Structure formats: C-alpha cells, structure tokens
Amino acid sequence: MAASAVALTPTTCPRAFTAFVNVLRILHALLTAADLPRMRFHDLRHSAASLLIANGVQLAEVSLLLGHSELRLTSDLYAHLVQQTATKRRAIWTRF
C-alpha cells in the first residue's frame, strides 16, 4: 500500500509547520540584515549548485550533493553553466 502525501499545514502538522515558519522567518531576517533580496530555500540550493559548478566541481559530485536520482537531471538543469565555465577557463588559458 502506497503512502499518501500529506500537505504541511498548521492543521495537519502544527509543530512541523511552526518550525518551518520560524526557520523561514530567520532566513528572511538574515537576508534583510545582509541587504540581500528575499529568496526561497530552493533559490539558495540553486545558487549553491551554480557556485560549485562555476568553481570547477564536477557535475557528478554536484548531482550527489543535490541528491538527484540521475546525473541527467543535474546535467539538464546546469549544462549551460558547465559550458560557460569551460569557455571562461579557455579564455584565461589563451592569455598565456
């Protein structure tokens, strides 16, 4: 028998919902204090993956860190960044 998904609401999971709201409130307060735009946790995840790729971390390792079930998913989402990073590195090497 398959488990059905339960939405995280104040009624279904009051403690978990309250914890999530508090963490989100803290995140938004930290972003405001740092004079950064408001963002979601997913945006932070995407930014972290983008920074890892831009700094030369292999796509397979980024995929593992993100918990993607297949490397193809990571490749579909971030292939353009891999290409941009390679282009920038080639430009640096051609200077020498």
C-alpha positions in Angstrom: 0.0 0.0 0.0 1.5 3.3 -1.0 1.7 6.1 1.5 -0.2 9.3 0.5 1.4 12.7 0.8 0.1 15.0 3.5 0.4 18.7 3.0 2.3 20.6 5.6 -0.3 22.9 7.1 -1.0 24.3 10.6 -3.8 21.7 10.9 -2.0 18.6 9.7 1.4 19.1 11.3 1.3 22.1 13.7 4.7 21.5 15.2 6.5 21.0 11.9 4.7 23.9 10.3 5.6 26.2 13.1 9.3 25.1 12.9 9.3 25.7 9.2 7.8 29.2 9.6 10.3 30.1 12.2 13.3 28.9 10.1 11.9 30.9 7.1 11.5 33.9 9.3 15.1 33.7 10.5 16.3 33.2 6.8 14.4 36.4 5.8 15.8 38.3 8.7 19.3 37.3 7.9 18.8 38.3 4.2 17.4 41.6 5.2 20.3 42.2 7.7 22.8 41.4 4.9 20.9 43.7 2.5 20.2 40.8 0.2 16.9 40.2 -1.7 14.3 38.0 -0.2 14.5 34.4 -1.6 13.3 30.9 -1.0 15.3 27.9 0.3 15.2 26.5 -3.2 16.9 29.6 -4.6 19.7 29.0 -2.1 20.1 25.4 -3.2 20.3 26.5 -6.9 22.8 29.2 -6.1 25.0 26.8 -4.2 24.9 24.4 -7.1 25.7 27.2 -9.6 28.7 28.4 -7.4 30.0 24.8 -7.1 29.9 24.4 -10.9 31.5 27.8 -11.5 34.3 26.8 -9.3 35.1 23.6 -11.2 33.3 21.0 -9.1 32.4 18.1 -11.3 28.8 17.7 -12.3 28.6 14.2 -10.9 29.6 15.5 -7.5 27.1 18.3 -7.6 24.5 15.8 -8.5 25.3 13.7 -5.5 25.3 16.8 -3.2 21.9 17.8 -4.5 20.5 14.3 -4.1 19.4 14.0 -7.7 18.5 10.4 -8.7 20.1 10.7 -12.1 23.1 12.7 -13.4 21.0 13.6 -16.4 18.7 15.7 -14.3 21.6 17.8 -13.0 23.0 18.0 -16.5 19.7 19.2 -17.9 19.5 21.9 -15.2 23.1 23.1 -15.1 24.7 22.2 -18.5 24.8 25.9 -19.6 26.9 26.7 -16.5 29.4 24.0 -17.3 29.7 25.4 -20.8 30.2 28.9 -19.5 32.8 27.8 -17.0 34.7 25.9 -19.7 34.6 29.0 -22.0 35.9 31.3 -19.3 38.7 28.9 -18.4 39.7 28.6 -22.1 39.9 32.4 -22.3 42.2 32.5 -19.2 44.5 29.8 -20.6 44.8 31.5 -24.0 46.3 34.6 -22.4 49.4 32.6 -21.5 
